[in-house]
Amino acid sequence: AAGSVFLDLLVSNRYAQRKLVSAPETLHALPVNFVVPRLISLASSNIDDIDLVQAVSAVLKITMVSSLSNDVGEVVQEIINAVGFCQSPQGDTTPNQTLSNKLCRKITSGWRRTLLDDPTCGMNGLASVLSAIANAMFADPSSSIPLELLGSVVGDELVLIDPKESKEIKVYFAVMTVVKQCLNSLENTEIDAKQNKSVYSRLSPLLLLRRIPSGYYKVAWSVNLDDQDEREAAFSQLVNQLSDRLDIPSLQSRPKHVTFTAEERQLAAEIAGRCIPFYNQSFPSCSCYQRICFPSFTSTLCTLQIVSGGQMSIAPKDSLRAARVALYACCTHMPLAEDNEAGEGILGTVSFVLEVLNVDVADVIEHNVIEDELIRLQTGCIEFIAACLESTLQHHVKNEESKLKPAVVEVESNSSSLKVTTNRDSSVSTKDAVATSCNAIASCLRAGLPVPHKLRLQNNSFLSQGCNEKKQVLSTSARTCMWNSFLVVSQRCSDDRLASWTNLTAPWVLDWASAAPVDEELHHPLCMAAALQILFILVTRTKSFECFGGGKASTKSVRKAHRLAVASIKTETSIGGDYARTAMRRAGLKLLLALVTIDQMDNGTDLSGCLSPGELGETFTLLNGTANVDTDVEVRNLAAHILTGMRTS
């Protein structure tokens, strides 16, 4: 009764709140099933009351710590039940997930630090708490609260400010405990997609594994153990489970009649990229690239070689679909990759991407077999190159030089061919692999150098699987896809990185596009259209002519951009057909529109000051004719819009 009265006073009594923060064991004698629901109800009703929520968090934390030696599962379950009641009060059929997520984060504040730093929690304290949450999630897989609670405990990332072996071992025990629980759930879950409960049961272990930040898994792998068999066996088993859901060739162990949903495949790919070492020379059975990516990439390249070669035997779409989800795992890994990790898998993926992009879709369409899957796969290749470019941009923003290792990687940009090789007795870091790949791709685009097929990755060379080496030069479609990767980064890079990306990209793209007229190879209309679109986006986003380089607005660069846009609009080339020509003209009009729009802004820019009267007159004449007689509606509308802007400026 005294405890109940004390809790009633807690809302308005600041002294009681401070008392609980300094001595949270005050309510220790009260039953867990009484104190936990009452405290969480108070916190839910007063979620923005900092002092009250801090007091509630302190009591719940000491309750959790004291239950580690007894039954922490009871405390965890009471918290989940109480949060669920606050999320969906009686009579309310719409759960308030925003409230439950905020409430979980507030009441578990400081749990992870205590579990890692407090010796009284023992070496298995964190593991016990996560295990209890996992059990609650598996018991009620349709509830979102256990996953929210787990996320609140583990946080969004793991940074051990004061790394000690004891902390790392605690993380190792926690990761191994959760992985084993999830493996048990994945192996024993009934496969029946028609039952919603079964679907939730199948998704819950995957959601749990994905929610744990990648830093936990990296710490677990960094721990030096006398006996590493247990870790290797667990993660190897996890790779098997993931490969089943990704339809990886030669690794399928499930019955043929078992199928998995698209959500399961997506989660499996994300877990492979986040939780499994990407390239693991010491334990190849626990490697995302060696166990998941390489087999699917090899199978797909052989499939594409058969198709393009006109053979009668054609592999099913499953091969390309497996490669696409494996490539998605690679894209998931890229933002999480650390500089000193082994980069052989990155180079191997780049070699696969270049091979796929160099496949002519028309060859596949003639066979009317896998064209849709190939287009999707090539879209994934564009995303992977964009991920590599974003990684390089991140280093540039941090003012870190991406130095190459001459003994490992060699790029000859001045020769008639491009050679990228790795020595068999050397290793390359992820940082160097990404920098090398981006440099090679940029060199191919700028100078038209042959594609670097010669990526020798010890026993992981795709060339050793029987793929031919006939195609030595990047096709137009391949170069267009690579330009589109630059386009993707230009569209989605954050504002704080935009200036760096613009300085790295806009000047050389402008120089390249202005260097030569349209041709069938390097300056194909489709490549030109992509380059013009990149310039349009960068000018539009930066809202300044300074994007062309030189710090201040460069008259010469603005004039060059204007001439490029006008030449693109005037082009009458037949290369690539009407589609390519129209795409290039539209992109040229967009760039001209951006230049005119920036000129109208009150930011010190003056387009007329960069152009001669003759150039301005030529532009008016061109736009008038285009707006009136052009056969393409979008081209006419763009020209008319630009004319209106120029007349009012």
VENRA-V155526 format. One record per pair of residues at least 4 apart in sequence whose C-alpha atoms are under 8 Angstrom apart, sorted by sequence separation. I is the first residue (numbers start at 0). J is the second residue. If there is no record, write none. Layout:
# VENRA-V155526
i->I j->J
i->I j->J
This chain:
# VENRA-V155526
i->0 j->4
i->1 j->5
i->2 j->6
i->3 j->7
i->4 j->8
i->5 j->9
i->6 j->10
i->8 j->12
i->9 j->13
i->12 j->16
i->13 j->17
i->14 j->18
i->15 j->19
i->16 j->20
i->17 j->21
i->18 j->22
i->19 j->23
i->23 j->27
i->29 j->33
i->30 j->34
i->31 j->35
i->32 j->36
i->33 j->37
i->34 j->38
i->35 j->39
i->36 j->40
i->37 j->41
i->38 j->42
i->39 j->43
i->40 j->44
i->41 j->45
i->42 j->46
i->48 j->52
i->49 j->53
i->50 j->54
i->51 j->55
i->52 j->56
i->53 j->57
i->54 j->58
i->55 j->59
i->56 j->60
i->57 j->61
i->58 j->62
i->59 j->63
i->60 j->64
i->61 j->65
i->62 j->66
i->63 j->67
i->65 j->69
i->66 j->70
i->67 j->71
i->70 j->74
i->71 j->75
i->72 j->76
i->73 j->77
i->74 j->78
i->75 j->79
i->76 j->80
i->77 j->81
i->78 j->82
i->79 j->83
i->80 j->84
i->81 j->85
i->82 j->86
i->83 j->87
i->84 j->88
i->87 j->91
i->95 j->99
i->96 j->100
i->97 j->101
i->98 j->102
i->99 j->103
i->100 j->104
i->101 j->105
i->102 j->106
i->103 j->107
i->104 j->108
i->109 j->113
i->110 j->114
i->111 j->115
i->112 j->116
i->113 j->117
i->117 j->121
i->118 j->122
i->120 j->124
i->123 j->127
i->124 j->128
i->125 j->129
i->126 j->130
i->127 j->131
i->128 j->132
i->129 j->133
i->130 j->134
i->131 j->135
i->132 j->136
i->133 j->137
i->134 j->138
i->135 j->139
i->136 j->140
i->143 j->147
i->144 j->148
i->145 j->149
i->146 j->150
i->147 j->151
i->148 j->152
i->149 j->153
i->150 j->154
i->153 j->157
i->162 j->166
i->163 j->167
i->164 j->168
i->165 j->169
i->166 j->170
i->167 j->171
i->168 j->172
i->169 j->173
i->170 j->174
i->171 j->175
i->172 j->176
i->173 j->177
i->174 j->178
i->175 j->179
i->176 j->180
i->177 j->181
i->178 j->182
i->179 j->183
i->180 j->184
i->181 j->185
i->182 j->186
i->183 j->187
i->184 j->188
i->193 j->197
i->194 j->198
i->195 j->199
i->196 j->200
i->197 j->201
i->198 j->202
i->199 j->203
i->200 j->204
i->201 j->205
i->202 j->206
i->203 j->207
i->204 j->208
i->205 j->209
i->206 j->210
i->207 j->211
i->211 j->215
i->212 j->216
i->213 j->217
i->214 j->218
i->215 j->219
i->216 j->220
i->217 j->221
i->218 j->222
i->227 j->231
i->228 j->232
i->229 j->233
i->230 j->234
i->231 j->235
i->232 j->236
i->233 j->237
i->234 j->238
i->235 j->239
i->236 j->240
i->237 j->241
i->238 j->242
i->239 j->243
i->240 j->244
i->241 j->245
i->242 j->246
i->243 j->247
i->247 j->251
i->253 j->257
i->259 j->263
i->260 j->264
i->261 j->265
i->262 j->266
i->263 j->267
i->264 j->268
i->265 j->269
i->266 j->270
i->267 j->271
i->268 j->272
i->269 j->273
i->270 j->274
i->271 j->275
i->272 j->276
i->279 j->283
i->282 j->286
i->286 j->290
i->287 j->291
i->288 j->292
i->289 j->293
i->290 j->294
i->291 j->295
i->292 j->296
i->293 j->297
i->294 j->298
i->295 j->299
i->296 j->300
i->297 j->301
i->298 j->302
i->299 j->303
i->300 j->304
i->301 j->305
i->302 j->306
i->303 j->307
i->304 j->308
i->305 j->309
i->306 j->310
i->314 j->318
i->316 j->320
i->317 j->321
i->318 j->322
i->319 j->323
i->320 j->324
i->321 j->325
i->322 j->326
i->323 j->327
i->324 j->328
i->325 j->329
i->326 j->330
i->327 j->331
i->328 j->332
i->329 j->333
i->330 j->334
i->331 j->335
i->332 j->336
i->336 j->340
i->342 j->346
i->343 j->347
i->344 j->348
i->345 j->349
i->346 j->350
i->347 j->351
i->348 j->352
i->349 j->353
i->350 j->354
i->351 j->355
i->352 j->356
i->353 j->357
i->354 j->358
i->358 j->362
i->359 j->363
i->360 j->364
i->361 j->365
i->362 j->366
i->363 j->367
i->364 j->368
i->369 j->373
i->370 j->374
i->371 j->375
i->372 j->376
i->373 j->377
i->374 j->378
i->375 j->379
i->376 j->380
i->377 j->381
i->378 j->382
i->379 j->383
i->380 j->384
i->381 j->385
i->382 j->386
i->383 j->387
i->384 j->388
i->385 j->389
i->386 j->390
i->387 j->391
i->388 j->392
i->389 j->393
i->390 j->394
i->391 j->395
i->392 j->396
i->393 j->397
i->394 j->398
i->395 j->399
i->404 j->408
i->405 j->409
i->412 j->416
i->421 j->425
i->422 j->426
i->427 j->431
i->428 j->432
i->429 j->433
i->430 j->434
i->431 j->435
i->432 j->436
i->433 j->437
i->434 j->438
i->435 j->439
i->436 j->440
i->437 j->441
i->438 j->442
i->439 j->443
i->440 j->444
i->441 j->445
i->442 j->446
i->443 j->447
i->444 j->448
i->455 j->459
i->456 j->460
i->459 j->463
i->460 j->464
i->461 j->465
i->462 j->466
i->473 j->477
i->474 j->478
i->475 j->479
i->476 j->480
i->477 j->481
i->478 j->482
i->479 j->483
i->480 j->484
i->481 j->485
i->482 j->486
i->483 j->487
i->484 j->488
i->485 j->489
i->486 j->490
i->487 j->491
i->488 j->492
i->492 j->496
i->493 j->497
i->494 j->498
i->496 j->500
i->497 j->501
i->498 j->502
i->499 j->503
i->500 j->504
i->501 j->505
i->502 j->506
i->503 j->507
i->504 j->508
i->505 j->509
i->506 j->510
i->507 j->511
i->508 j->512
i->509 j->513
i->510 j->514
i->511 j->515
i->518 j->522
i->519 j->523
i->522 j->526
i->523 j->527
i->524 j->528
i->525 j->529
i->526 j->530
i->527 j->531
i->528 j->532
i->529 j->533
i->530 j->534
i->531 j->535
i->532 j->536
i->533 j->537
i->534 j->538
i->535 j->539
i->536 j->540
i->537 j->541
i->538 j->542
i->539 j->543
i->545 j->549
i->548 j->552
i->549 j->553
i->553 j->557
i->554 j->558
i->555 j->559
i->556 j->560
i->557 j->561
i->558 j->562
i->559 j->563
i->560 j->564
i->561 j->565
i->562 j->566
i->563 j->567
i->564 j->568
i->565 j->569
i->566 j->570
i->573 j->577
i->575 j->579
i->576 j->580
i->577 j->581
i->578 j->582
i->579 j->583
i->580 j->584
i->581 j->585
i->582 j->586
i->583 j->587
i->584 j->588
i->585 j->589
i->586 j->590
i->587 j->591
i->588 j->592
i->589 j->593
i->590 j->594
i->591 j->595
i->592 j->596
i->593 j->597
i->594 j->598
i->595 j->599
i->596 j->600
i->600 j->604
i->605 j->609
i->606 j->610
i->607 j->611
i->610 j->614
i->611 j->615
i->612 j->616
i->613 j->617
i->614 j->618
i->615 j->619
i->616 j->620
i->617 j->621
i->618 j->622
i->619 j->623
i->620 j->624
i->621 j->625
i->622 j->626
i->623 j->627
i->624 j->628
i->625 j->629
i->631 j->635
i->632 j->636
i->633 j->637
i->634 j->638
i->635 j->639
i->636 j->640
i->637 j->641
i->638 j->642
i->639 j->643
i->640 j->644
i->641 j->645
i->642 j->646
i->643 j->647
i->644 j->648
i->18 j->23
i->19 j->24
i->29 j->34
i->47 j->52
i->66 j->71
i->84 j->89
i->87 j->92
i->112 j->117
i->115 j->120
i->120 j->125
i->150 j->155
i->162 j->167
i->192 j->197
i->193 j->198
i->242 j->247
i->246 j->251
i->259 j->264
i->270 j->275
i->272 j->277
i->278 j->283
i->284 j->289
i->285 j->290
i->286 j->291
i->287 j->292
i->288 j->293
i->289 j->294
i->305 j->310
i->363 j->368
i->364 j->369
i->394 j->399
i->395 j->400
i->403 j->408
i->404 j->409
i->411 j->416
i->412 j->417
i->421 j->426
i->427 j->432
i->442 j->447
i->443 j->448
i->455 j->460
i->458 j->463
i->461 j->466
i->462 j->467
i->473 j->478
i->492 j->497
i->517 j->522
i->518 j->523
i->519 j->524
i->521 j->526
i->522 j->527
i->538 j->543
i->541 j->546
i->545 j->550
i->547 j->552
i->548 j->553
i->552 j->557
i->574 j->579
i->575 j->580
i->610 j->615
i->624 j->629
i->629 j->634
i->630 j->635
i->9 j->15
i->19 j->25
i->45 j->51
i->46 j->52
i->87 j->93
i->114 j->120
i->136 j->142
i->191 j->197
i->192 j->198
i->279 j->285
i->283 j->289
i->284 j->290
i->363 j->369
i->364 j->370
i->394 j->400
i->395 j->401
i->411 j->417
i->421 j->427
i->442 j->448
i->443 j->449
i->454 j->460
i->462 j->468
i->516 j->522
i->517 j->523
i->518 j->524
i->538 j->544
i->545 j->551
i->546 j->552
i->547 j->553
i->574 j->580
i->598 j->604
i->599 j->605
i->629 j->635
i->8 j->15
i->9 j->16
i->45 j->52
i->87 j->94
i->113 j->120
i->190 j->197
i->191 j->198
i->243 j->250
i->279 j->286
i->283 j->290
i->305 j->312
i->306 j->313
i->363 j->370
i->394 j->401
i->410 j->417
i->411 j->418
i->443 j->450
i->515 j->522
i->517 j->524
i->544 j->551
i->545 j->552
i->573 j->580
i->597 j->604
i->598 j->605
i->628 j->635
i->26 j->34
i->63 j->71
i->66 j->74
i->86 j->94
i->87 j->95
i->189 j->197
i->242 j->250
i->243 j->251
i->278 j->286
i->305 j->313
i->410 j->418
i->489 j->497
i->492 j->500
i->538 j->546
i->544 j->552
i->545 j->553
i->548 j->556
i->572 j->580
i->598 j->606
i->607 j->615
i->626 j->634
i->627 j->635
i->42 j->51
i->86 j->95
i->115 j->124
i->136 j->145
i->188 j->197
i->242 j->251
i->243 j->252
i->276 j->285
i->277 j->286
i->278 j->287
i->409 j->418
i->410 j->419
i->537 j->546
i->543 j->552
i->544 j->553
i->547 j->556
i->571 j->580
i->625 j->634
i->626 j->635
i->5 j->15
i->42 j->52
i->86 j->96
i->114 j->124
i->115 j->125
i->135 j->145
i->136 j->146
i->243 j->253
i->275 j->285
i->276 j->286
i->277 j->287
i->278 j->288
i->279 j->289
i->360 j->370
i->391 j->401
i->409 j->419
i->512 j->522
i->517 j->527
i->547 j->557
i->570 j->580
i->625 j->635
i->626 j->636
i->63 j->74
i->114 j->125
i->190 j->201
i->239 j->250
i->275 j->286
i->276 j->287
i->277 j->288
i->278 j->289
i->302 j->313
i->408 j->419
i->409 j->420
i->489 j->500
i->595 j->606
i->626 j->637
i->62 j->74
i->63 j->75
i->86 j->98
i->133 j->145
i->188 j->200
i->239 j->251
i->275 j->287
i->277 j->289
i->302 j->314
i->408 j->420
i->439 j->451
i->489 j->501
i->594 j->606
i->626 j->638
i->42 j->55
i->86 j->99
i->132 j->145
i->188 j->201
i->239 j->252
i->360 j->373
i->407 j->420
i->408 j->421
i->544 j->557
i->625 j->638
i->626 j->639
i->85 j->99
i->111 j->125
i->132 j->146
i->360 j->374
i->407 j->421
i->570 j->584
i->244 j->259
i->272 j->287
i->407 j->422
i->512 j->527
i->568 j->583
i->569 j->584
i->623 j->638
i->39 j->55
i->83 j->99
i->132 j->148
i->185 j->201
i->271 j->287
i->302 j->318
i->406 j->422
i->452 j->468
i->567 j->583
i->568 j->584
i->622 j->638
i->623 j->639
i->38 j->55
i->82 j->99
i->132 j->149
i->184 j->201
i->567 j->584
i->568 j->585
i->622 j->639
i->407 j->425
i->512 j->530
i->185 j->204
i->244 j->263
i->245 j->264
i->299 j->318
i->329 j->348
i->407 j->426
i->452 j->471
i->512 j->531
i->567 j->586
i->568 j->587
i->622 j->641
i->623 j->642
i->82 j->102
i->129 j->149
i->184 j->204
i->244 j->264
i->298 j->318
i->299 j->319
i->407 j->427
i->419 j->439
i->567 j->587
i->568 j->588
i->622 j->642
i->82 j->103
i->355 j->376
i->356 j->377
i->450 j->471
i->509 j->530
i->566 j->587
i->182 j->204
i->245 j->267
i->326 j->348
i->355 j->377
i->417 j->439
i->449 j->471
i->450 j->472
i->508 j->530
i->564 j->586
i->565 j->587
i->181 j->204
i->244 j->267
i->245 j->268
i->295 j->318
i->299 j->322
i->404 j->427
i->449 j->472
i->450 j->473
i->564 j->587
i->565 j->588
i->619 j->642
i->2 j->26
i->35 j->59
i->181 j->205
i->295 j->319
i->356 j->380
i->448 j->472
i->449 j->473
i->563 j->587
i->564 j->588
i->242 j->267
i->352 j->377
i->355 j->380
i->410 j->435
i->448 j->473
i->509 j->534
i->181 j->207
i->241 j->267
i->295 j->321
i->296 j->322
i->417 j->443
i->447 j->473
i->508 j->534
i->564 j->590
i->565 j->591
i->2 j->29
i->181 j->208
i->241 j->268
i->295 j->322
i->404 j->431
i->408 j->435
i->564 j->591
i->352 j->380
i->403 j->431
i->505 j->533
i->401 j->430
i->402 j->431
i->410 j->439
i->505 j->534
i->178 j->208
i->241 j->271
i->292 j->322
i->295 j->325
i->401 j->431
i->412 j->442
i->443 j->473
i->561 j->591
i->6 j->37
i->10 j->41
i->23 j->54
i->31 j->62
i->177 j->208
i->403 j->434
i->417 j->448
i->6 j->38
i->26 j->58
i->402 j->434
i->403 j->435
i->416 j->448
i->417 j->449
i->419 j->451
i->423 j->455
i->505 j->537
i->17 j->50
i->20 j->53
i->238 j->271
i->292 j->325
i->401 j->434
i->415 j->448
i->416 j->449
i->417 j->450
i->418 j->451
i->419 j->452
i->420 j->453
i->421 j->454
i->422 j->455
i->423 j->456
i->531 j->564
i->561 j->594
i->16 j->50
i->20 j->54
i->23 j->57
i->24 j->58
i->291 j->325
i->292 j->326
i->412 j->446
i->417 j->451
i->419 j->453
i->420 j->454
i->421 j->455
i->422 j->456
i->423 j->457
i->444 j->478
i->16 j->51
i->19 j->54
i->23 j->58
i->27 j->62
i->349 j->384
i->418 j->453
i->419 j->454
i->420 j->455
i->421 j->456
i->19 j->55
i->412 j->448
i->501 j->537
i->13 j->50
i->17 j->54
i->20 j->57
i->24 j->61
i->238 j->275
i->444 j->481
i->16 j->54
i->19 j->57
i->20 j->58
i->23 j->61
i->24 j->62
i->444 j->482
i->509 j->547
i->19 j->58
i->35 j->74
i->39 j->78
i->506 j->546
i->10 j->51
i->36 j->77
i->40 j->81
i->107 j->148
i->111 j->152
i->174 j->215
i->234 j->275
i->440 j->481
i->505 j->546
i->506 j->547
i->9 j->51
i->35 j->77
i->36 j->78
i->39 j->81
i->40 j->82
i->43 j->85
i->110 j->152
i->111 j->153
i->174 j->216
i->391 j->433
i->505 j->547
i->506 j->548
i->31 j->74
i->35 j->78
i->39 j->82
i->108 j->151
i->122 j->165
i->126 j->169
i->130 j->173
i->390 j->433
i->391 j->434
i->486 j->529
i->498 j->541
i->505 j->548
i->36 j->80
i->100 j->144
i->103 j->147
i->104 j->148
i->107 j->151
i->108 j->152
i->125 j->169
i->126 j->170
i->129 j->173
i->133 j->177
i->171 j->215
i->175 j->219
i->247 j->291
i->482 j->526
i->486 j->530
i->489 j->533
i->497 j->541
i->502 j->546
i->32 j->77
i->36 j->81
i->40 j->85
i->99 j->144
i->103 j->148
i->107 j->152
i->124 j->169
i->125 j->170
i->170 j->215
i->171 j->216
i->174 j->219
i->249 j->294
i->388 j->433
i->475 j->520
i->501 j->546
i->502 j->547
i->592 j->637
i->599 j->644
i->31 j->77
i->35 j->81
i->122 j->168
i->123 j->169
i->126 j->172
i->127 j->173
i->130 j->176
i->238 j->284
i->248 j->294
i->387 j->433
i->391 j->437
i->474 j->520
i->475 j->521
i->479 j->525
i->483 j->529
i->486 j->532
i->490 j->536
i->501 j->547
i->502 j->548
i->513 j->559
i->588 j->634
i->595 j->641
i->59 j->106
i->60 j->107
i->100 j->147
i->104 j->151
i->122 j->169
i->126 j->173
i->130 j->177
i->133 j->180
i->137 j->184
i->171 j->218
i->172 j->219
i->238 j->285
i->247 j->294
i->248 j->295
i->479 j->526
i->482 j->529
i->486 j->533
i->489 j->536
i->513 j->560
i->59 j->107
i->99 j->147
i->100 j->148
i->103 j->151
i->104 j->152
i->125 j->173
i->126 j->174
i->129 j->177
i->170 j->218
i->171 j->219
i->238 j->286
i->247 j->295
i->475 j->523
i->478 j->526
i->482 j->530
i->485 j->533
i->489 j->537
i->498 j->546
i->585 j->633
i->589 j->637
i->592 j->640
i->596 j->644
i->56 j->105
i->60 j->109
i->123 j->172
i->170 j->219
i->171 j->220
i->235 j->284
i->238 j->287
i->242 j->291
i->387 j->436
i->388 j->437
i->557 j->606
i->585 j->634
i->588 j->637
i->592 j->641
i->595 j->644
i->599 j->648
i->56 j->106
i->60 j->110
i->116 j->166
i->122 j->172
i->123 j->173
i->126 j->176
i->130 j->180
i->235 j->285
i->248 j->298
i->387 j->437
i->475 j->525
i->479 j->529
i->509 j->559
i->513 j->563
i->524 j->574
i->525 j->575
i->544 j->594
i->581 j->631
i->584 j->634
i->588 j->638
i->591 j->641
i->595 j->645
i->598 j->648
i->55 j->106
i->56 j->107
i->115 j->166
i->126 j->177
i->167 j->218
i->168 j->219
i->171 j->222
i->231 j->282
i->234 j->285
i->300 j->351
i->307 j->358
i->475 j->526
i->509 j->560
i->512 j->563
i->523 j->574
i->524 j->575
i->528 j->579
i->535 j->586
i->558 j->609
i->53 j->105
i->56 j->108
i->167 j->219
i->238 j->290
i->307 j->359
i->316 j->368
i->320 j->372
i->323 j->375
i->327 j->379
i->330 j->382
i->334 j->386
i->523 j->575
i->531 j->583
i->538 j->590
i->552 j->604
i->557 j->609
i->558 j->610
i->569 j->621
i->585 j->637
i->52 j->105
i->53 j->106
i->67 j->120
i->75 j->128
i->231 j->284
i->238 j->291
i->316 j->369
i->319 j->372
i->323 j->376
i->326 j->379
i->330 j->383
i->333 j->386
i->384 j->437
i->544 j->597
i->565 j->618
i->52 j->106
i->115 j->169
i->168 j->222
i->179 j->233
i->182 j->236
i->231 j->285
i->300 j->354
i->315 j->369
i->319 j->373
i->322 j->376
i->326 j->380
i->329 j->383
i->333 j->387
i->525 j->579
i->528 j->582
i->529 j->583
i->532 j->586
i->535 j->589
i->539 j->593
i->543 j->597
i->554 j->608
i->555 j->609
i->43 j->98
i->141 j->196
i->157 j->212
i->167 j->222
i->175 j->230
i->178 j->233
i->182 j->237
i->185 j->240
i->273 j->328
i->277 j->332
i->289 j->344
i->296 j->351
i->300 j->355
i->303 j->358
i->307 j->362
i->517 j->572
i->519 j->574
i->524 j->579
i->525 j->580
i->528 j->583
i->531 j->586
i->532 j->587
i->535 j->590
i->538 j->593
i->542 j->597
i->554 j->609
i->46 j->102
i->64 j->120
i->71 j->127
i->72 j->128
i->75 j->131
i->76 j->132
i->140 j->196
i->155 j->211
i->156 j->212
i->158 j->214
i->178 j->234
i->268 j->324
i->272 j->328
i->288 j->344
i->292 j->348
i->306 j->362
i->307 j->363
i->316 j->372
i->320 j->376
i->323 j->379
i->327 j->383
i->330 j->386
i->334 j->390
i->518 j->574
i->519 j->575
i->524 j->580
i->527 j->583
i->528 j->584
i->531 j->587
i->534 j->590
i->538 j->594
i->67 j->124
i->71 j->128
i->75 j->132
i->155 j->212
i->156 j->213
i->157 j->214
i->209 j->266
i->217 j->274
i->268 j->325
i->271 j->328
i->272 j->329
i->306 j->363
i->319 j->376
i->326 j->383
i->333 j->390
i->525 j->582
i->528 j->585
i->529 j->586
i->532 j->589
i->141 j->199
i->153 j->211
i->154 j->212
i->156 j->214
i->157 j->215
i->164 j->222
i->175 j->233
i->182 j->240
i->205 j->263
i->216 j->274
i->269 j->327
i->270 j->328
i->272 j->330
i->273 j->331
i->524 j->582
i->525 j->583
i->528 j->586
i->532 j->590
i->535 j->593
i->539 j->597
i->43 j->102
i->72 j->131
i->76 j->135
i->140 j->199
i->141 j->200
i->153 j->212
i->178 j->237
i->216 j->275
i->217 j->276
i->265 j->324
i->268 j->327
i->269 j->328
i->272 j->331
i->273 j->332
i->524 j->583
i->528 j->587
i->531 j->590
i->543 j->602
i->42 j->102
i->67 j->127
i->71 j->131
i->72 j->132
i->140 j->200
i->146 j->206
i->150 j->210
i->202 j->262
i->206 j->266
i->209 j->269
i->213 j->273
i->264 j->324
i->268 j->328
i->272 j->332
i->306 j->366
i->544 j->604
i->67 j->128
i->83 j->144
i->146 j->207
i->149 j->210
i->150 j->211
i->202 j->263
i->205 j->266
i->209 j->270
i->212 j->273
i->213 j->274
i->543 j->604
i->82 j->144
i->201 j->263
i->205 j->267
i->208 j->270
i->269 j->331
i->273 j->335
i->279 j->341
i->137 j->200
i->140 j->203
i->278 j->341
i->42 j->106
i->146 j->210
i->209 j->273
i->278 j->342
i->79 j->144
i->205 j->270
i->209 j->274
i->278 j->343
i->79 j->145
i->137 j->203
i->208 j->274
i->278 j->344
i->445 j->511
i->39 j->106
i->136 j->203
i->137 j->204
i->190 j->257
i->192 j->259
i->277 j->344
i->192 j->260
i->79 j->148
i->248 j->318
i->246 j->317
i->248 j->321
i->447 j->520
i->133 j->207
i->247 j->321
i->447 j->521
i->246 j->321
i->446 j->521
i->245 j->321
i->444 j->521
i->245 j->324
i->245 j->325
i->343 j->426
i->342 j->426
i->343 j->427
i->345 j->429
i->341 j->426
i->342 j->427
i->343 j->428
i->341 j->427
i->342 j->428
i->343 j->429
i->346 j->432
i->341 j->428
i->342 j->429
i->345 j->432
i->346 j->433
i->349 j->436
i->340 j->428
i->341 j->429
i->342 j->430
i->345 j->433
i->339 j->428
i->340 j->429
i->342 j->431
i->343 j->432
i->338 j->428
i->339 j->429
i->342 j->432
i->346 j->436
i->338 j->429
i->339 j->430
i->342 j->433
i->337 j->429
i->338 j->430
i->336 j->429
i->337 j->430
i->338 j->431
i->353 j->450
i->384 j->481
i->388 j->485
i->354 j->452
i->353 j->452
i->381 j->480
i->385 j->484
i->389 j->488
i->381 j->481
i->384 j->484
i->385 j->485
i->388 j->488
i->396 j->496
i->350 j->451
i->350 j->452
i->381 j->483
i->382 j->484
i->385 j->487
i->377 j->480
i->381 j->484
i->385 j->488
i->389 j->492
i->393 j->496
i->396 j->499
i->350 j->454
i->392 j->496
i->395 j->499
i->382 j->487
i->347 j->454
i->392 j->499
i->346 j->454
i->392 j->500
i->347 j->456
i->346 j->456
i->351 j->461
i->347 j->459
i->343 j->456
i->347 j->460
i->357 j->470
i->359 j->474
i->357 j->473
i->358 j->474
i->357 j->474
i->359 j->476
i->357 j->476
i->358 j->477
i->356 j->476
i->357 j->477
i->356 j->477
i->213 j->335
i->353 j->477
i->356 j->480
i->304 j->466
i->301 j->464
i->304 j->467
i->297 j->461
i->301 j->465
i->301 j->466
i->293 j->459
i->300 j->466
i->297 j->464
